[in-house]
Amino acid sequence: MQPFDVSLPPRVDATTSGDVRYALAVALDSVNEGDLTVDASLVESLDVAGLGVLVAAHRKARQRGVRLVICDPQPRVLRILAVTRLHRVL
């Protein structure tokens, strides 16, 4: 298994969205093809601001021909992604 390109903090919400956005942007700048793997195993809190950051990173990745892959989400986070139907693209 390859190492993760980005590890998300326990909270991906309005308080951390700027830092997460920056980390994803830096990681995207270093990936030219293939997957950008994002470790979500520690995420316990995900709100609309956090979802917005993930969607924006997904769009930017797709424009560059890169696939954003969310790995190992907690069940609660997986439910949020499923309810918003983002599990189909992330």
C-alpha positions in Angstrom: 0.0 0.0 0.0 1.3 3.4 -0.9 1.6 6.1 1.8 -1.1 8.7 2.0 -0.5 12.1 0.3 -2.6 13.9 2.9 -3.8 13.0 6.4 -6.9 14.9 7.5 -7.2 16.1 11.1 -9.9 14.9 13.6 -12.0 17.9 12.7 -12.6 18.9 9.1 -15.0 21.9 9.7 -15.1 25.6 9.7 -12.3 25.9 12.2 -9.8 23.8 10.1 -11.1 24.3 6.6 -8.4 26.8 5.7 -5.6 24.5 6.8 -7.1 21.5 5.1 -7.6 23.5 1.9 -4.0 24.5 2.0 -2.7 21.0 2.6 -4.8 19.6 -0.2 -3.7 22.3 -2.6 0.0 21.6 -1.8 -0.5 17.9 -2.3 -2.3 18.5 -5.6 0.5 20.6 -6.8 2.8 17.6 -6.3 0.6 15.0 -8.1 0.5 15.1 -11.9 -1.4 11.9 -12.6 -3.0 9.0 -10.8 -4.5 9.3 -7.4 -4.2 11.8 -4.5 -4.8 9.6 -1.5 -6.4 11.3 1.6 -6.3 9.5 4.9 -9.6 10.2 6.7 -9.2 7.6 9.4 -8.9 10.2 12.2 -11.8 12.4 11.1 -14.5 12.5 13.7 -16.2 15.8 12.8 -17.1 16.8 9.2 -19.4 19.8 8.5 -20.6 21.6 5.4 -17.4 23.7 5.3 -15.3 20.6 5.4 -17.4 19.0 2.7 -17.0 22.1 0.6 -13.2 21.9 0.9 -13.2 18.2 -0.2 -15.5 18.9 -3.2 -13.4 21.8 -4.3 -10.2 19.7 -4.1 -12.0 16.9 -6.0 -12.9 19.4 -8.8 -9.4 20.8 -8.9 -7.9 17.2 -9.0 -10.3 16.2 -11.8 -9.3 19.2 -13.9 -5.7 18.1 -13.6 -6.5 14.5 -14.5 -6.0 13.3 -10.9 -8.4 11.3 -8.8 -9.0 12.3 -5.2 -9.4 9.2 -3.1 -10.7 9.4 0.5 -9.3 6.4 2.4 -10.5 4.7 5.6 -13.3 7.1 6.7 -14.9 6.5 10.1 -18.5 5.1 9.9 -20.0 8.5 10.9 -18.0 10.2 8.1 -19.0 7.6 5.6 -22.7 8.1 6.5 -22.3 11.9 5.9 -20.7 11.2 2.5 -23.5 8.7 1.7 -26.3 11.1 2.7 -24.8 13.8 0.6 -24.1 11.3 -2.2 -20.5 12.4 -2.2 -19.4 8.8 -1.6 -19.9 8.3 -5.4 -17.2 10.8 -6.3 -14.8 10.9 -3.3 
